[in-house]
Amino acid sequence: EVTLDLAERRRIRAAIRELQRQELERDEEALASKRFRAERGSHRQDNKENWLRSQQLEEEQQKALASLSQELESITDVEELTKLLRAASEYEERKLIRAAIRKLRAEEIEAATLAGNTVQSSR
């Protein structure tokens, strides 16, 4: 349709450009997914080949975390746990140590609360 209104022509051109841009993006996404499909397949093959080793590493890590957890239960000093936290390099280790610190602090608060209640009830 022919229109004499310049503003309407600009809107039509802008809409056409937007549609072309969207179509180009869809084409690029389709091309990228086809291009990297082979890489994903080789990655799967690497995973199959390294599966046993990764399983062994995961088991070793779980054993180490379990022994750390037992060790943390025997520690009753928040400062000592804080030193361990600063020295820890692995996320899971830090997570366990933080949990132990929170547990100790909660126990300290509970003990202080019980002591406060005992003092108040004896008066």
C-alpha positions in Angstrom: 0.0 0.0 0.0 1.2 3.4 -0.8 1.0 6.0 1.9 1.9 9.7 1.8 2.3 10.0 5.6 6.0 10.2 6.4 5.6 9.2 10.1 3.7 6.1 9.1 6.4 5.2 6.5 9.1 5.5 9.3 7.1 3.2 11.6 6.7 0.7 8.8 10.4 0.8 8.0 11.3 0.4 11.7 8.9 -2.6 12.0 10.5 -4.2 8.9 14.0 -3.6 10.3 13.0 -5.1 13.7 11.6 -8.2 12.0 14.8 -8.6 9.9 16.9 -8.3 13.1 14.8 -10.9 14.9 15.1 -13.3 11.9 18.9 -12.7 11.8 19.2 -13.5 15.5 17.2 -16.8 15.0 19.4 -17.8 12.1 22.6 -17.0 14.1 21.3 -19.1 17.1 20.4 -22.0 14.8 23.8 -21.8 13.1 25.6 -21.7 16.5 23.7 -24.7 17.8 24.7 -26.7 14.7 28.3 -25.5 14.8 28.9 -26.6 18.4 26.9 -29.8 18.3 30.1 -31.8 17.5 32.0 -30.2 20.4 29.2 -31.3 22.9 29.5 -34.8 21.6 33.3 -35.0 22.2 32.7 -33.5 25.6 30.4 -36.4 26.4 33.1 -38.8 25.2 35.6 -37.2 27.6 33.1 -37.6 30.4 32.7 -41.3 29.7 36.4 -41.8 29.6 37.0 -39.8 32.8 34.0 -41.1 34.7 35.8 -43.6 36.8 38.5 -41.1 37.8 35.9 -38.5 38.7 34.0 -41.0 40.8 37.1 -41.9 42.7 37.9 -38.3 43.3 34.4 -37.6 44.5 34.6 -40.6 46.9 37.9 -39.4 48.3 36.5 -35.9 48.8 33.5 -37.3 50.6 35.7 -39.4 52.9 37.9 -36.3 53.6 34.8 -34.2 54.4 33.4 -36.9 56.7 36.7 -37.0 58.6 36.8 -33.2 58.8 33.3 -33.2 60.1 34.2 -35.6 62.9 37.3 -33.5 63.7 35.2 -30.4 63.8 32.8 -31.9 66.3 35.6 -32.4 68.8 36.7 -28.7 68.6 34.9 -26.5 71.1 36.8 -23.2 70.5 35.3 -20.7 68.0 38.7 -19.1 67.6 40.3 -22.4 66.6 37.5 -23.0 64.1 38.0 -19.5 62.7 41.7 -20.2 62.1 40.7 -23.4 60.3 38.2 -21.4 58.2 40.8 -19.0 57.1 43.2 -21.8 56.2 40.6 -23.8 54.3 40.7 -23.6 50.5 37.8 -25.8 49.4 34.2 -24.5 49.4 32.8 -27.6 51.1 35.4 -27.5 53.8 34.6 -23.8 54.5 30.9 -24.7 54.5 31.4 -27.4 57.2 33.6 -25.2 59.3 31.0 -22.3 59.2 28.3 -24.8 60.2 30.4 -25.9 63.2 31.0 -22.3 64.2 27.2 -21.5 64.0 26.5 -24.6 66.1 29.0 -23.6 68.8 27.7 -20.1 68.9 24.1 -21.4 69.2 25.2 -23.7 72.0 26.9 -20.8 73.8 23.8 -18.6 73.4 21.6 -21.4 74.7 23.9 -22.0 77.7 24.0 -18.3 78.5 20.2 -18.2 78.2 19.8 -21.2 80.5 22.2 -19.7 83.0 20.3 -16.4 82.9 17.0 -18.2 83.5 18.5 -20.2 86.4 19.8 -17.0 88.0 16.4 -15.3 87.6 14.5 -18.3 89.0 16.8 -18.6 92.1 16.0 -15.0 93.0 
